[in-house]
Structure formats: structure tokens, C-alpha cells
Amino acid sequence: MRRFLPLLALLIAFVPTAEAATLNEDIVVTGQRPAAPGANVWYEDGFAQFPALGPQFAKGLVIWNHPVATNGQGVAVATVPAIGGMAALGWDVIRLQRNPRLPAAWENRLAEVRESLTQEVAQARALGYQRIILAGQGFGGALALEAAKTIDGLYAVIALAPNTGDGLASIDRTWSQLREAQATRIVVLFPAGDQQVPQARGAGARDLLNARAGLPFLLVDEDSGVHGNDGADSMAFGTYATCMDYFLAPDAAPHAGAFHCGVDEVPAALARMGAKPHGGEAWFGYSTRGLETYLELPAGGAVSPVLYGWGYGAEGLGKPAVKSFESRKAGAGFTFDLNKDLTVRGLKGDGELRLTVDLPDGTRSAVVMHRLPGNS
């Protein structure tokens, strides 16, 4: 048990004694269920740095389904950073691991995985998890969507570049999955240049999801700037990863239809930072690292002071805040110092406000911000 022992002791207190012997062997309690010899599927904890909080304290449970790596060893493919951000923000995360010796055909893998996911969801509900999300990338994304067709009452499904590994048939399967997935919210990514499914799917998926009355969905399509079957691992997905956190938040109530990042989540993002517009020019955007960013310039064309705010970011590790900074003109733009090492440069033009900052590691973070309505 090692590091899971204190957590196990805590959780046992909430489990009826008669069931303790059975439930304590489950991944959602112990953090790891060792694979039996020859097992085709098993579960492991998602992130060692984020031990399970348990059903009484976690926002919910995310069950991750990995993609198939080029060497066939999908069990070793790291969970995408966006799911790590969810773990940092209070979701418990576990991984369904598939034996790489399983038969390659979609149908052969699906039956056992779907049965296992069904049992795991039932077990998690019995323990008290109120919100359960099936998630996955590539082949794992398709497995999550497919299992959601027969598991009712799921809080959400997250499918990142889903495919079933059988060419054009994968597209037809995706359409069926999007029509029938039983979840209260759906997140799906169709990146440009997907090596597994080169055909564009974003527009067709949007039509299918819009046709499902009452369903909120977050669709990241080929025009998003996210590229490749593993695009969810890139910084380009950071904006959408952070936006996804707001879309899936337990206290959120997204409207039916498409969730528009940079618009629909802004009130919640500002509230999280503690940012309250004071009548100046208010702007919002996401940095190239997925950090939600707020800036307010004084009304009437003045440059100083500015209000600058930030949130948790794509990996959920930021400390939301908003502060006032003295700024100064710099050519056609302005600058202000976050501290002695970090200087923000700003430039307005063409209806946008651009901020850049050089970071201590030698890289640069940038954000394109858009004006918030209702401000001077």
C-alpha cells in the first residue's frame, strides 16, 4: 500500500464494514490494482503526484483510456497534460491499462474493455462518486465514446482525436458514438493533420452534436491550431484544456449546444481570479501556455495603472489572482513589471491586445486578448 495507506484508512471509515473487504481492493480506494497474470485489462492510479482524494472530497472520477503507441505499448504512454490539470484541480484520475497482446481488431478489444469500464463505473458509484468521466486519446478516445453508448448517467466524455484504427470505418463509428454517447457533457478534439484519420471531421461532428437537443458540448476542430493525432499533448491545446476545466466544473451550468471558449467561460474565469472590471478597457485571453489572462487599462486613454489577472492554467498549478501594476509607455505600446525579472510588453491594434513576456527559462509566453463587451 505504501503511500496509499493513510488514504485507505480514511476511506474505510466511509465504507460499510460488510463490504470493506471487497471495496478496498478497488482502484478508486487503493490507488492501484495489480494485474493478475495474463490479465487483459487492469487499472492504475493516474498521477503519482496527485493521490486520490476519494469520493467525499474529489470533484469526481476520471477514467483515462490510453492511445496505442507506435510500438504497441500504449500502457507506457503518458496521460495528456490536460487530464493532469484536472487532477491538480481536484478530480481523481485512474487509468485503464490494456495488455498490448490483446488482439488488434477493434471488436476484440472493445468487448472486454467495455465490460471492465461498466463494472468500474458501477463500483465507483457504489463508493459514492457522483460525477464520472470517461476520457481517452486516439484509440482510447474511441473506447471511451463507445463505452458511453451503454453506460448511462455519465457526467462527461472526453475524446481526444478518437479513432478505432480501421481507416474510413473509424469515421462512421465516430458518428455513431457522438449520436449515442450517454453523458451530460461531451468534449471532443479533431485536430488538423490527424495521421490516423486524415479526413476532416469537425464540421460533421458539430452538426451531429447540435442535433442532440439539450446537450452541451465543447468541440475543438481542425481550425483550432491543434495538429496531429497527439495534438492534445502540445501547448497548442493548452487554451482548450483550460477552457475544458471551466466547462466541466461541478458548479458550471453550460447552455445546450456549443460551448465557445473565450466567451462562455469568461465570467467564471474572472470570478476565479477575483477580477472585477472598474470601468476601464477590459480584455481577456489565453497565453500560449494556456494561462487565462485578464487585463484592464484605465478609461480615457491613460496607460497607468493596469489591472492584471491570471488563473490556474492548463495544468492547474497556477495561483489565481489579480493585481494592480504601474505601467509606462514604450513606443506604440506599454510595459509593466510583474517583478524584477519579468516585464510584460503590451501592444493594441486591429481590435486585439497582445501581451508578451520573456520567461526565466529563455522561452517567451504570449497572449492575444479580445475586448470584453460592456466596458469603456
Legacy VTK file of the C-alpha trace (Angstrom):
# vtk DataFile Version 3.0
C-alpha trace
ASCII
DATASET POLYDATA
POINTS 376 float
0.000 0.000 0.000
2.872 2.398 0.768
1.681 5.983 0.215
-1.963 4.917 -0.155
-2.230 3.621 3.403
-3.412 6.892 5.058
-5.937 7.420 2.277
-7.153 3.859 2.581
-7.679 4.274 6.315
-9.680 7.425 5.691
-11.874 5.853 3.060
-12.581 2.707 5.055
-14.361 4.884 7.575
-16.947 5.744 4.937
-17.483 2.173 3.683
-19.917 -0.252 5.365
-17.930 -2.900 7.243
-19.546 -5.813 5.439
-18.335 -4.522 2.080
-14.900 -3.305 3.137
-13.034 -6.446 2.160
-14.320 -6.214 -1.400
-14.272 -2.481 -1.999
-10.833 -1.890 -0.565
-9.302 -3.856 -3.412
-10.698 -1.432 -5.975
-8.512 1.138 -7.680
-10.669 4.039 -6.518
-9.745 3.173 -2.940
-6.215 1.759 -3.026
-4.800 3.662 -5.990
-3.603 0.505 -7.721
-4.978 -2.864 -8.687
-2.084 -5.105 -9.741
-2.697 -7.000 -12.940
-3.298 -10.693 -12.477
-1.016 -12.925 -14.552
-2.262 -12.833 -18.120
-4.811 -10.070 -17.417
-6.017 -8.238 -20.482
-7.130 -5.084 -18.687
-6.324 -3.588 -15.295
-6.258 -0.210 -13.537
-3.535 2.028 -12.151
-3.521 5.417 -10.488
-3.350 8.278 -12.973
-0.768 10.569 -11.379
1.580 9.696 -8.541
1.811 13.372 -7.548
-1.972 13.586 -7.123
-3.084 10.726 -4.835
-6.802 10.027 -4.823
-8.934 12.302 -2.652
-11.775 9.807 -2.503
-15.470 10.239 -3.303
-16.169 12.513 -0.339
-13.616 15.129 -1.389
-12.887 14.773 -5.110
-14.893 16.651 -7.715
-15.416 13.304 -9.391
-13.591 10.423 -11.035
-11.911 10.452 -14.457
-11.133 7.075 -16.067
-8.438 7.504 -18.711
-8.048 5.228 -21.763
-4.616 5.483 -23.372
-3.892 5.549 -27.122
-1.983 2.846 -28.986
1.692 3.778 -29.297
3.628 3.039 -32.481
5.445 0.246 -30.624
2.166 -1.170 -29.362
2.998 -0.390 -25.734
0.154 2.019 -25.031
0.357 1.286 -21.305
3.520 3.416 -21.206
2.042 6.454 -22.988
1.720 9.315 -20.519
-1.716 10.723 -19.754
-2.178 14.053 -21.535
-1.359 17.237 -19.566
-4.993 18.402 -19.761
-6.045 15.461 -17.574
-3.175 16.224 -15.237
-4.654 19.697 -14.903
-7.951 18.136 -13.864
-6.135 16.035 -11.254
-4.441 19.165 -9.905
-7.832 20.847 -9.624
-9.374 18.094 -7.530
-10.531 15.287 -9.835
-9.429 11.739 -9.049
-7.844 10.121 -12.130
-7.230 6.436 -12.844
-6.002 4.660 -15.985
-7.493 1.637 -17.669
-4.492 -0.292 -18.975
-4.846 -2.674 -21.916
-2.490 -5.587 -22.388
-0.612 -4.912 -25.658
-1.030 -8.594 -26.513
-4.766 -8.147 -26.909
-5.969 -8.922 -30.448
-5.643 -5.818 -32.614
-9.153 -5.790 -34.069
-11.492 -3.129 -32.684
-14.269 -5.576 -31.817
-11.891 -7.920 -29.985
-10.576 -5.151 -27.764
-13.891 -3.425 -27.260
-15.860 -6.206 -25.576
-13.523 -6.718 -22.630
-12.761 -3.016 -22.181
-16.432 -2.040 -22.244
-17.311 -4.693 -19.676
-14.474 -3.558 -17.432
-15.446 0.114 -17.705
-19.057 -0.748 -16.943
-18.013 -2.612 -13.790
-15.613 0.144 -12.717
-18.257 2.853 -13.100
-20.714 0.795 -11.063
-18.091 0.240 -8.375
-17.193 3.941 -8.261
-20.843 4.872 -7.905
-21.239 2.386 -5.085
-18.357 4.104 -3.315
-20.063 7.457 -3.671
-18.584 9.174 -6.751
-21.311 11.453 -8.108
-19.538 12.580 -11.282
-17.763 10.078 -13.511
-15.971 10.956 -16.737
-14.723 8.511 -19.364
-11.766 10.007 -21.221
-9.201 8.908 -23.743
-6.894 9.745 -26.622
-6.721 8.156 -30.061
-7.890 4.535 -29.799
-8.599 5.215 -26.120
-10.806 8.158 -27.043
-12.901 5.911 -29.260
-13.144 3.329 -26.478
-14.399 5.996 -24.068
-17.049 7.176 -26.530
-18.120 3.638 -27.402
-18.461 2.581 -23.768
-20.536 5.714 -23.130
-23.155 4.365 -25.527
-24.144 1.709 -22.992
-23.212 3.287 -19.629
-25.931 5.701 -18.669
-25.709 8.746 -16.425
-22.070 9.655 -17.139
-21.126 13.184 -16.185
-18.988 13.637 -19.309
-16.937 12.037 -22.048
-13.613 13.472 -23.218
-12.462 12.066 -26.576
-9.210 13.483 -27.965
-8.577 12.589 -31.636
-10.716 9.433 -31.309
-10.212 6.640 -33.836
-10.826 2.913 -33.984
-7.802 2.013 -36.073
-9.708 0.845 -39.136
-9.494 3.708 -41.633
-12.694 5.123 -43.077
-14.783 2.825 -40.886
-13.460 4.829 -37.948
-15.366 7.891 -39.165
-18.675 6.020 -39.290
-18.033 4.681 -35.815
-17.338 8.217 -34.570
-20.672 9.458 -35.935
-22.486 6.595 -34.200
-20.660 7.301 -30.944
-21.441 11.016 -30.977
-25.118 10.313 -31.630
-25.472 7.754 -28.843
-22.967 8.605 -26.083
-24.916 8.902 -22.817
-23.291 11.801 -20.997
-24.461 15.175 -19.775
-21.482 16.902 -21.473
-19.117 15.952 -24.281
-15.617 17.226 -25.081
-14.114 16.150 -28.398
-10.953 17.117 -30.296
-10.489 16.665 -34.031
-7.007 18.049 -34.777
-5.769 19.110 -38.188
-3.400 16.658 -39.843
-4.525 13.665 -37.798
-2.300 10.858 -39.061
-4.819 8.219 -38.028
-7.874 9.850 -39.627
-6.755 12.389 -42.256
-10.315 13.316 -43.231
-11.771 16.423 -41.569
-14.441 15.541 -39.010
-15.051 18.771 -37.121
-17.901 20.135 -39.234
-19.749 16.821 -39.343
-19.338 16.353 -35.607
-20.683 19.833 -34.930
-23.813 19.086 -36.964
-24.388 15.813 -35.103
-23.893 17.337 -31.668
-26.062 20.364 -32.433
-28.830 17.955 -33.421
-28.819 16.463 -29.913
-31.281 18.695 -28.092
-30.161 19.875 -24.676
-26.582 18.563 -24.895
-23.732 20.969 -24.003
-20.546 20.182 -25.917
-17.050 21.565 -26.365
-15.721 20.841 -29.847
-12.131 21.645 -30.810
-11.859 21.248 -34.579
-9.305 21.446 -37.373
-9.281 25.271 -37.309
-8.137 25.407 -33.674
-4.396 25.350 -34.332
-4.045 21.908 -32.736
-2.232 19.498 -35.068
-1.610 15.772 -35.170
-3.094 12.718 -33.516
-1.125 13.584 -30.365
-2.044 17.275 -30.559
-3.609 17.181 -27.092
-0.062 16.765 -25.732
1.065 20.069 -27.270
0.973 23.615 -25.909
-1.445 24.460 -28.732
-4.115 22.539 -26.821
-3.437 24.481 -23.621
-6.124 27.096 -24.265
-8.758 24.431 -24.759
-7.534 22.378 -21.803
-8.063 25.350 -19.503
-11.409 26.152 -21.112
-12.386 22.485 -20.657
-11.838 22.806 -16.919
-14.442 25.572 -16.776
-16.835 23.616 -18.991
-16.602 20.550 -16.732
-16.582 22.345 -13.375
-19.221 20.917 -10.989
-20.621 24.378 -10.342
-20.886 25.218 -14.044
-24.183 25.041 -15.898
-23.224 25.293 -19.585
-26.022 26.060 -22.001
-27.130 23.495 -24.544
-25.164 23.446 -27.767
-21.599 24.532 -28.461
-19.503 25.983 -25.644
-17.464 28.881 -27.029
-14.041 29.227 -25.410
-13.052 32.807 -24.721
-16.699 33.779 -24.259
-18.805 31.354 -22.245
-16.252 30.707 -19.508
-15.149 34.332 -19.031
-17.473 35.180 -16.091
-16.281 32.108 -14.187
-12.645 32.816 -15.065
-12.858 36.397 -13.806
-14.604 35.271 -10.637
-11.855 32.714 -10.006
-9.192 35.420 -10.340
-11.174 37.911 -8.298
-11.205 40.344 -11.215
-13.963 42.953 -11.188
-13.888 45.432 -14.106
-13.696 49.014 -12.830
-14.969 50.795 -15.916
-11.776 50.724 -17.938
-10.906 48.740 -21.080
-11.264 45.099 -20.058
-9.552 42.352 -22.095
-9.383 38.548 -21.801
-7.374 35.804 -23.473
-5.235 32.674 -23.039
-1.469 32.613 -23.146
0.486 30.203 -25.302
0.812 28.119 -22.137
-2.922 28.009 -21.535
-2.963 30.583 -18.720
-6.238 32.501 -18.581
-5.345 36.198 -18.526
-7.201 39.414 -17.732
-6.049 42.984 -18.322
-7.839 46.255 -17.658
-6.471 49.549 -18.930
-7.646 52.845 -17.453
-10.541 54.603 -19.196
-9.919 57.650 -21.355
-6.697 56.523 -22.999
-4.457 56.574 -19.912
-1.750 53.927 -19.628
-1.319 53.534 -15.873
-2.178 51.787 -13.648
-3.304 48.451 -15.130
-5.127 45.565 -13.512
-3.591 42.226 -14.463
-5.092 38.861 -13.508
-4.379 35.186 -14.116
-5.909 31.815 -13.332
-4.837 28.193 -12.811
-3.634 27.479 -16.344
-3.809 24.293 -18.406
-2.000 22.164 -15.808
-3.999 23.542 -12.878
-0.902 24.688 -10.995
-1.275 28.486 -11.056
-2.479 30.596 -8.147
-5.329 32.799 -9.398
-5.001 36.476 -8.528
-5.478 39.989 -9.856
-3.139 42.861 -9.013
-2.578 46.499 -9.934
0.678 47.456 -11.654
2.176 50.784 -12.622
2.751 50.794 -16.362
4.615 53.081 -18.733
4.549 53.934 -22.407
7.033 52.154 -24.625
6.900 53.284 -28.244
3.456 52.438 -29.621
2.743 50.160 -26.667
3.287 49.919 -22.935
5.154 47.795 -20.397
4.849 46.882 -16.730
6.945 44.791 -14.370
5.452 41.738 -12.692
8.623 41.510 -10.622
12.295 42.366 -11.012
12.751 39.545 -13.540
9.522 39.622 -15.578
8.406 42.514 -17.753
5.156 42.412 -19.718
5.009 44.192 -23.072
1.629 45.215 -24.490
0.505 46.473 -27.880
-3.002 47.277 -29.115
-4.074 47.059 -32.722
-6.731 45.710 -35.100
-9.205 45.070 -32.280
-6.712 42.941 -30.342
-4.365 43.453 -27.438
-1.148 41.455 -27.495
0.965 40.762 -24.419
4.363 39.048 -24.352
6.742 38.220 -21.523
10.192 36.627 -21.633
10.460 33.832 -19.083
13.477 32.854 -16.953
13.902 29.586 -18.862
14.616 31.505 -22.063
11.220 30.942 -23.643
8.512 33.510 -24.299
4.849 33.450 -23.371
2.360 35.432 -25.419
-1.358 36.078 -25.304
-3.769 37.579 -27.814
-6.592 39.250 -25.885
-10.061 40.323 -27.002
-12.108 43.171 -25.660
-14.852 42.239 -23.235
-18.258 43.752 -24.027
-19.842 46.337 -21.755
-16.638 48.190 -20.871
-15.449 51.627 -21.933
LINES 1 377
376 0 1 2 3 4 5 6 7 8 9 10 11 12 13 14 15 16 17 18 19 20 21 22 23 24 25 26 27 28 29 30 31 32 33 34 35 36 37 38 39 40 41 42 43 44 45 46 47 48 49 50 51 52 53 54 55 56 57 58 59 60 61 62 63 64 65 66 67 68 69 70 71 72 73 74 75 76 77 78 79 80 81 82 83 84 85 86 87 88 89 90 91 92 93 94 95 96 97 98 99 100 101 102 103 104 105 106 107 108 109 110 111 112 113 114 115 116 117 118 119 120 121 122 123 124 125 126 127 128 129 130 131 132 133 134 135 136 137 138 139 140 141 142 143 144 145 146 147 148 149 150 151 152 153 154 155 156 157 158 159 160 161 162 163 164 165 166 167 168 169 170 171 172 173 174 175 176 177 178 179 180 181 182 183 184 185 186 187 188 189 190 191 192 193 194 195 196 197 198 199 200 201 202 203 204 205 206 207 208 209 210 211 212 213 214 215 216 217 218 219 220 221 222 223 224 225 226 227 228 229 230 231 232 233 234 235 236 237 238 239 240 241 242 243 244 245 246 247 248 249 250 251 252 253 254 255 256 257 258 259 260 261 262 263 264 265 266 267 268 269 270 271 272 273 274 275 276 277 278 279 280 281 282 283 284 285 286 287 288 289 290 291 292 293 294 295 296 297 298 299 300 301 302 303 304 305 306 307 308 309 310 311 312 313 314 315 316 317 318 319 320 321 322 323 324 325 326 327 328 329 330 331 332 333 334 335 336 337 338 339 340 341 342 343 344 345 346 347 348 349 350 351 352 353 354 355 356 357 358 359 360 361 362 363 364 365 366 367 368 369 370 371 372 373 374 375
